[in-house]
Amino acid sequence: MLNGIYQNASSMTGLETWNNAIAQNLAQSSVPGYKRATVAFEGEGNGSIGVEGSFGNTLQRETMAATGKDGVDFSSGSIVNTDIVTDFAIEGDGFFELKAPDGQFVYTRDGQFKLNEDAQLVSKQGFQVMDAEQNAIQLTPGGGKLKGMPDGMISQDGRLLGTIAVKNVDDPSQLIRSHGGFVTNAEAGQEAIDIDQISIRHAALENSNVSSTTEMVNLIQVSRAFQLNQQVVRGRDELLGKAIQTLGGRF
């Protein structure tokens, strides 16, 4: 009886994780390059319980509980032209490489860049956009219009500024989501690697890969499943209370 309550409670915990992922996706659906948070459910061992056999022997039965595992959908979003010279979009695999103020490298698909007070190309969080040599991309104030090429090379009034760094990892699922993008998983020995063939569209942005309609449908499913589990737990609790009252009245 109690094991059944524990299983339903575990399911409700997994549904709460899914609900949080949906809320995050809906909140970030308009952010360029955002990658949808996912939740995968799988069975997990929850110990064993003793069951009395037909010959008075105690048999052990393994119990299972549902758990939700976080993940990220790295599929590409649609690309739209913006005609803003500091916007860039990656066509295909890879991530822009940024450098945070603490020196950590961050990887993102959000190419909605801007210029800081030092005329450096930075992300909306203020992280420096790296070139192929891991240096900041420095512009000249009033030095002319910025121009980007498909291979990542950018120039200002004909003067070459560098090549925007585009990196990838062997297993994107090991990336850790952080403020401003993703960071590599050092514990897994993960490192960013160069890409031989890159394609960058200038004055364009990649939309998020979130479908608001799909997320709203998922939200309804989560709500109904959560309510159903609540009803089952409530019913088991009432049944357990009646059993205690009945058996307790015999002594």
C-alpha positions as CSV (number, residue, x, y, z in Angstrom):
1,M,0.0,0.0,0.0
2,L,2.7,2.4,1.0
3,N,4.8,1.4,-1.9
4,G,2.0,2.4,-4.3
5,I,1.8,5.9,-2.6
6,Y,5.6,6.2,-3.0
7,Q,5.4,5.4,-6.7
8,N,2.7,8.0,-7.3
9,A,4.6,10.6,-5.3
10,S,7.7,9.8,-7.5
11,S,5.6,10.3,-10.6
12,M,4.4,13.6,-9.3
13,T,8.0,14.7,-8.7
14,G,8.8,13.8,-12.3
15,L,5.8,15.7,-13.5
16,E,6.9,18.8,-11.5
17,T,10.3,18.6,-13.3
18,W,8.5,18.5,-16.6
19,N,6.3,21.4,-15.7
20,N,9.4,23.5,-14.8
21,A,10.9,22.7,-18.2
22,I,7.8,23.8,-20.0
23,A,7.6,27.0,-18.0
24,Q,11.3,27.7,-18.9
25,N,10.6,27.0,-22.6
26,L,7.6,29.3,-22.7
27,A,9.5,32.1,-20.9
28,Q,12.5,31.8,-23.3
29,S,10.7,31.0,-26.5
30,S,11.4,34.5,-28.0
31,V,15.2,34.4,-27.1
32,P,17.3,33.9,-30.3
33,G,19.1,30.6,-30.4
34,Y,17.5,29.2,-27.3
35,K,17.4,25.4,-27.1
36,R,14.4,23.7,-25.7
37,A,14.6,22.0,-22.3
38,T,13.4,18.4,-22.4
39,V,12.5,15.8,-19.8
40,A,12.8,12.0,-20.3
41,F,11.0,9.6,-18.0
42,E,12.6,6.3,-17.0
43,G,12.2,3.6,-14.4
44,E,14.5,3.6,-11.4
45,G,14.9,0.9,-8.8
46,N,13.0,1.8,-5.6
47,G,14.1,-1.1,-3.4
48,S,12.4,-4.4,-2.7
49,I,9.4,-5.4,-0.6
50,G,8.8,-8.8,1.1
51,V,5.9,-10.9,-0.2
52,E,4.8,-14.0,1.6
53,G,4.9,-17.1,-0.6
54,S,2.5,-20.0,-0.6
55,F,4.8,-22.1,1.6
56,G,5.4,-19.5,4.2
57,N,8.6,-18.2,2.5
58,T,9.2,-14.5,2.1
59,L,9.8,-13.5,-1.5
60,Q,11.5,-10.3,-2.5
61,R,9.9,-8.2,-5.2
62,E,11.8,-5.3,-6.9
63,T,9.8,-2.1,-7.1
64,M,10.2,0.7,-9.7
65,A,9.6,4.4,-9.6
66,A,9.4,6.9,-12.4
67,T,12.0,9.6,-12.5
68,G,12.4,12.6,-14.8
69,K,15.8,13.3,-16.5
70,D,16.6,16.8,-17.7
71,G,17.9,17.2,-21.2
72,V,18.3,19.8,-24.1
73,D,17.0,19.6,-27.6
74,F,19.9,21.0,-29.7
75,S,18.0,21.0,-33.1
76,S,18.3,24.1,-35.1
77,G,15.7,26.9,-35.2
78,S,14.6,28.8,-38.2
79,I,16.8,31.7,-39.3
80,V,15.4,35.2,-40.1
81,N,17.0,38.2,-41.6
82,T,17.2,41.3,-39.3
83,D,19.3,43.7,-41.3
84,I,21.2,44.6,-38.1
85,V,24.9,44.5,-38.7
86,T,25.8,43.1,-35.3
87,D,23.5,40.1,-35.6
88,F,24.9,36.7,-36.7
89,A,23.3,33.2,-37.1
90,I,25.0,29.9,-37.5
91,E,23.8,27.6,-40.2
92,G,24.4,24.0,-39.2
93,D,26.3,22.7,-36.2
94,G,28.4,24.7,-33.7
95,F,28.3,27.5,-31.1
96,F,29.6,31.0,-30.9
97,E,32.4,31.2,-28.3
98,L,32.2,33.9,-25.7
99,K,34.4,34.9,-22.8
100,A,32.8,35.9,-19.5
101,P,34.3,38.5,-17.2
102,D,35.6,35.7,-15.0
103,G,37.6,34.2,-17.9
104,Q,35.3,31.2,-18.4
105,F,34.4,30.4,-22.0
106,V,30.6,30.2,-22.8
107,Y,29.0,28.7,-25.9
108,T,25.8,29.9,-27.4
109,R,23.6,30.0,-30.5
110,D,22.3,33.4,-29.7
111,G,24.1,35.8,-32.2
112,Q,22.3,38.9,-31.1
113,F,25.5,40.9,-30.4
114,K,26.2,44.5,-29.7
115,L,29.1,46.9,-29.1
116,N,30.3,47.8,-25.6
117,E,31.8,51.0,-24.5
118,D,35.2,49.8,-25.7
119,A,33.8,49.1,-29.2
120,Q,34.2,45.4,-28.7
121,L,31.7,42.9,-30.1
122,V,29.8,41.4,-27.1
123,S,26.7,39.4,-26.2
124,K,23.7,40.8,-24.5
125,Q,25.2,39.7,-21.2
126,G,28.4,41.7,-22.0
127,F,30.5,38.6,-22.7
128,Q,33.2,39.2,-25.3
129,V,32.7,37.4,-28.7
130,M,35.9,35.5,-29.5
131,D,37.7,35.2,-32.8
132,A,39.5,32.1,-34.0
133,E,42.5,33.0,-31.9
134,Q,40.4,33.5,-28.7
135,N,40.9,37.2,-28.8
136,A,38.2,39.8,-28.4
137,I,36.9,41.3,-31.7
138,Q,37.8,45.0,-31.6
139,L,36.0,47.6,-33.8
140,T,36.9,51.2,-34.5
141,P,34.2,53.7,-33.4
142,G,32.9,55.4,-36.5
143,G,35.2,53.3,-38.6
144,G,32.6,52.3,-41.1
145,K,30.0,49.6,-41.6
146,L,30.5,46.1,-40.3
147,K,30.5,43.3,-42.9
148,G,30.4,39.6,-42.3
149,M,31.2,36.7,-44.6
150,P,29.8,33.1,-44.6
151,D,33.1,31.7,-43.4
152,G,33.0,33.9,-40.3
153,M,35.4,36.6,-41.4
154,I,34.3,40.1,-40.5
155,S,35.6,43.5,-41.7
156,Q,35.0,47.1,-41.1
157,D,35.3,49.5,-44.0
158,G,37.5,46.9,-45.8
159,R,39.8,46.3,-42.8
160,L,39.8,42.7,-41.6
161,L,38.9,42.4,-37.9
162,G,39.1,38.6,-37.6
163,T,37.1,35.5,-37.9
164,I,34.2,34.8,-35.5
165,A,35.0,31.6,-33.6
166,V,32.5,28.7,-34.0
167,K,33.2,25.7,-31.8
168,N,31.5,22.4,-31.3
169,V,31.7,19.4,-28.8
170,D,31.7,15.7,-29.4
171,D,28.6,15.2,-27.2
172,P,26.4,18.3,-26.9
173,S,24.2,16.5,-24.3
174,Q,27.1,16.8,-21.9
175,L,27.0,20.7,-22.1
176,I,25.8,22.4,-18.9
177,R,23.3,25.2,-19.3
178,S,24.4,28.5,-17.7
179,H,23.5,32.1,-17.8
180,G,24.3,33.3,-21.3
181,G,24.6,29.9,-23.0
182,F,26.4,26.6,-22.2
183,V,29.7,25.7,-20.6
184,T,31.6,22.5,-21.2
185,N,31.5,19.7,-18.7
186,A,35.1,19.5,-17.2
187,E,34.2,16.5,-15.1
188,A,33.4,14.5,-18.2
189,G,36.7,15.7,-19.8
190,Q,34.8,17.7,-22.4
191,E,36.5,20.3,-24.5
192,A,35.4,22.6,-27.3
193,I,36.7,21.7,-30.8
194,D,37.2,23.6,-34.0
195,I,34.8,23.0,-37.0
196,D,36.3,22.6,-40.5
197,Q,33.4,24.0,-42.4
198,I,31.3,26.7,-40.9
199,S,28.5,28.8,-42.3
200,I,27.5,32.1,-40.7
201,R,24.7,34.3,-42.0
202,H,25.3,38.0,-41.3
203,A,22.5,40.4,-40.2
204,A,20.3,37.4,-39.3
205,L,19.3,35.5,-36.1
206,E,18.3,32.0,-35.4
207,N,15.0,31.7,-33.6
208,S,14.5,29.4,-30.7
209,N,13.4,25.8,-31.5
210,V,10.5,26.1,-29.1
211,S,6.9,25.5,-30.4
212,S,4.6,27.5,-28.0
213,T,1.6,25.4,-29.2
214,T,3.3,22.2,-28.4
215,E,4.4,23.4,-25.0
216,M,0.9,24.5,-24.1
217,V,-0.4,21.1,-25.1
218,N,2.3,19.5,-22.9
219,L,1.3,21.8,-20.0
220,I,-2.3,20.5,-20.2
221,Q,-1.1,16.9,-20.2
222,V,1.1,17.5,-17.2
223,S,-1.7,19.2,-15.3
224,R,-4.1,16.3,-15.9
225,A,-1.5,13.6,-15.1
226,F,-0.7,15.4,-11.8
227,Q,-4.3,15.6,-10.8
228,L,-4.8,11.9,-11.6
229,N,-1.8,11.0,-9.4
230,Q,-3.2,13.2,-6.6
231,Q,-6.5,11.3,-6.8
232,V,-4.8,7.9,-6.7
233,V,-2.6,9.0,-3.7
234,R,-5.7,10.3,-1.9
235,G,-7.6,7.1,-2.6
236,R,-4.8,4.9,-1.3
237,D,-4.5,7.1,1.8
238,E,-8.2,6.7,2.6
239,L,-8.0,3.0,2.0
240,L,-5.0,2.7,4.3
241,G,-6.8,4.6,7.0
242,K,-9.8,2.3,6.8
243,A,-7.6,-0.8,6.9
244,I,-5.9,0.6,10.1
245,Q,-9.3,1.3,11.7
246,T,-10.6,-2.1,10.8
247,L,-7.6,-4.1,11.9
248,G,-7.1,-2.0,15.0
249,G,-10.6,-2.5,16.2
250,R,-10.0,-6.3,16.5
251,F,-7.6,-5.9,19.5
